[in-house]
Amino acid sequence: MRKVIIAGNWKMNKSLAEATDFMDAVTPKTPDGNTEAIVCAPFVHLPALVEKAKDTNVKVAAQNMHFEESGAYTGEVSPAMLTDIGVTHVVIGHSERRELFAETDESVNQKTKAAFAHGLTPIVCVGESLEQREADETMDVVGGQVKKALAGLSDEQVAQTVIAYEPIWAIGTGKTATSEEANEVCTKTRDVIADITSKDIADQVVIQYGGSVKPANIDELLSQSDIDGALVGGASLDPESFVQLVEAGTK
Ligand SMILES: O=C(CO)COP(=O)(O)O
């Protein structure tokens, strides 16, 4: 059975005090079990959050990283720096990074490989724009992004990769894909992964849905056959709401 992963992507939000207060509020209420709870926080908050997450069921992720080990990359953070402070997961290729910070399928692939080289679990984001959906290009886009992100990985690494399917038109818009629409893409994404590895490997990959997920729609999304969790923006900022989302995964 695949585990459920609920990850809160805070994006560029919260002061340090707000971030640590959040952890104090959620860690005692986050159950052990088949659901993994992850907080994806801004770089500067990571050390404090890792400290707060010690001996709890909450894990801490970065929202991005560089793929190189070290060097003249002003303003960047390396995979080794993240593992050094106890970060376990990293979000790669979020649509906001692809759109606003020139992230490409190639850099997503380099970062995914670098994550594994340093023992980090990558949460690789894929998703189509509204124009692409309306032009019936969803699976060309999403399938292409998935294939390019996973190129050159071993089957074992593919099995451990977390894929977050986030249709761009559903992010921060209040417009959720229906659970059937979301599941259809997640199922086809799993088929794409099976094509490049095997059905057995594809069946192990955790595929999250992201885009206006909230406590009111999480149950229905998680009831779908190929949705194994959620990458949540807005609704992950409030501790109560984050705990409710994690609890939904344990049902
Ligand atoms: O981009 C997202 C998570 O990475 C989704 O954001 P919202 O949940 O705010 O729509």
The ligand as a Gaussian input file, in Angstrom:
#p B3LYP/6-31G(d) Opt

LIG

0 1
 O        0.915000      25.657000      -5.443000
 C        0.343000      24.986000      -4.609000
 C        1.089000      24.097000      -3.702000
 O        2.387000      23.922000      -4.147000
 C       -1.126000      25.056000      -4.450000
 O       -1.438000      26.267000      -3.878000
 P       -2.943000      26.516000      -3.323000
 O       -3.248000      25.341000      -2.431000
 O       -2.863000      27.811000      -2.588000
 O       -3.827000      26.536000      -4.528000

